[in-house]
Amino acid sequence: MRVQTTIEIFDYWNRIRGAADAPLKAQVEPSAVPHLLQSLFILETREEGDIGFRLAGTRICDLFGRDLRGARFSSLWANGQHADIERTAMGVMDHVLPALFNATGYSTVGHQASFEIIMMPLRSPGGACDRLLGAIAPTAAASWLEIVPLEFLALDRSRLLPGKFGNAEAAELRPINEIVAAKSAGFGQVMRRMVSQLLTSAEAR
C-alpha cells in the first residue's frame, strides 16, 4: 500500500474497529475523514445476489463520467473479470478480512493509469458483514483523468491485508488472483488457505 488515501482510510478503519474484526457501519463518521470523502465508496450486497454501490464519492464518479450510486461494482471492471471481482468482494465480507487491489484504468481513448483500491468489511447491527467501505485512488497524478472518463479497470493483483494479525506485511501473502488462477482451487478454498496462512504467521510471532 503506497497511496496516501488508501493508507489513511485503512488506518481509520483499524481505529474505529478497535479489538473487533470489523466495525459497525454506524461507526463510520464522514466528518472524521472529510478530506477523503470524494475518493470513498460503500458497497452492499443486494437481493439480486450481486454487490452494488450504495455510495460513491464525487471523485470516483468523475473518474468514470457517471453517477455510480446503485451501479453494480463489477460493471467497472474488464470483461472476463466480473465474476472474480464479485467473488473477491464477497470473500472480504464472508471472511471479514480487508483486501487491496492494484489495477490499471483504461480511458475511452486509450489512456492508462494505475490505481490502488482498498475494500474493508463493515458489520450491520445484527452482526452480519454485508457492506464494504473502500477507496479508489490513482497511484500518480495524471491530468487527463480530470477530462477523459475511464472505460474500465483491469485487475493486476490483489492481496489480503492482515491488519489484525500484528505487523504482518501484505507482501508476505500470495496474491489472490494468482491463487484463483490455479486449476483446482475454488474461491472458498483459496480464502480458507489464506486465512490459515495468516493465523499460522500470527502464532509464529
N, C-alpha and C positions, 0 to 999 in steps of 0.2 A: 504494500500500500504506500503510494507516494504522492497522492494528490491531497492538498490540504482539506478540501471539502469532505472527502471520504474519511480522512483521519479524524476530523473534528466530530462528524456525526457518529462515527463508531465510538469515540471516547464518550460522547454524550449518552449514547445507548447503554454503554457499560456503567456509567454513573447512575442512571435512573433505575437500572435493574437491580443494583446492589448485589445481594447474595443469590438472587433468583436467576434462573436460566434465561428468562426473558421478562421485560417489563410489561405491565398492563398498558393497553393502548391509551387509557385515560391519563397515564403518567407523562405522556409526550406533551410538552408545553411549547407551542410555537414561539412564544415570547422569549424562551431560553436560548433559541438559536436563530434570531431574526435574520442574520446575515447569510444563513444557509437555505432559507425557505425556498428561494427561487430554483434551487437545484435538487429539492427533495421530492419524494413521491411516497404514497401509501398504496399498497396493493391489497386486494382482498379476494378471498375465494367466493365464488358466486354459485347460485343454484344450478346454473348450467353446467357446473363442474370445471369451469376454467378459472383463470386468475385475471382480474382486471384492475385498472387504475381507479381507485376511489378519489385520490387527489394527485395532482401533478403540478409542480412549480412552474412559474412562468418561463423560466429559462429552459426547462425541458420541453415545454410546449413550443417555444420559439425555435428550438433546435429542429423539431420535426414539422414546423409550419402548421400546426393544428392543435386544437384543444384535445388533450388526451383523457380527460375525465370520462370514465365509462369504457374506454377502449381496452381491448384485450392486450395484455402485456406482451404476449408472443407476437403480436402484429408488428412490433418494432424490429423484429429480427429477420434475418435472411431465410428464404425458403429452404426447407430441409433442416432448420434448427428449431422450428416452433415447438415440436414435441419435447425435445431435450431441454429447452429453456423452461418450459412449463413444469416438467418433471423435477428439474432442479429447484425451482421456486417452491414447489410442493414439498420437496425434501427438506428445505430450510425450515419450513413450518413443522413438518412431521417430526423432525429430529431436533428442533429448537437449537440450531447452530447457524450463525451468520455466515454469509459467503461473499467472496469478492470475485468480480468478473473483470477481465481485460478484454476489450472489444474494439473493433475498427468500425467507424461510421463512414458510410458512403453517401455522398450527396447525389442529387438528381442529375448533376452534370459531371460526375466522376471524381470530385474531390474526395480526399480521405483524411480522417483524423482519428487519433487514438483516444479511448475513453476508459475510465475506471468506474465501475458500477458496484455498489455495495447493497446487500439486502440483509436485514436483521429482523428476526421474528418478534411479533407482538402478541400478547395474550388478551382475550376477552375477559370480562368479569367472571364468566363461568369457568374459566380456566383453559378453554380451547385456544390453541395457537392458530389463528385464522387470518392474520394480517401480517404484512411486511412493511417495515419502514426502510426506505432506501434513498440513494442519491446517485445521480449521473453527472459526471464532470469530465471535461476534456483533460488530457494529461499535459497539453501545451496549448498556448493561445494560437488561434487561427482566425484571422479577420473575416474569412469567408463564412464562418459559422453564424455570423450575425446577418448574413444576406441570403445565403442559399440553404434551403432546408435539407436535412438528412432524409435519405430514402429508406435506409435500413441500417441495422447494426449486424455485424458478423462476429461471433464469439471466437476469441483467440485462446483463452484459457480461463479456468475458474477454480477457486480454492475455498475450502472452509477456513474460517478464522477462529482458532481455538482460544478465544479471549478468556474463557472461564477456567482454562487449564494452566494457570500461571503465566509464565513468559514464553511459552512455546511459540515459535515463529510459523506463520502460514507457509513459508517456503519449504518447511520440512515435510509438508504433505504432498502426496501425489495429486496433480490437478484432476478435478472431477471429470472434465471432458476426455482426458486420456484414458481414465478407467472405464468410462461409459463406452469407449470405443472397443474395449475388449470383447471378444466374440461371445463369451458365455456369461458375462456379468450383467444381471438385471440391475435396475437403479436401486431397488431396495437393498440388494446385496452390497452394492457399492457404498451406500451410505452407512450400512452397518459396519463394514470393514473400516471405513474412515473413522467412525466414532470409536471403534475398538482400538485403532491405532492411537487416537488422541488420549484415550484413557490409559493405555499402556505407557505412553510417553509421560503422562502426568504422574503415574505411580512410580516411575523410574526416577523422577525428580525428588 
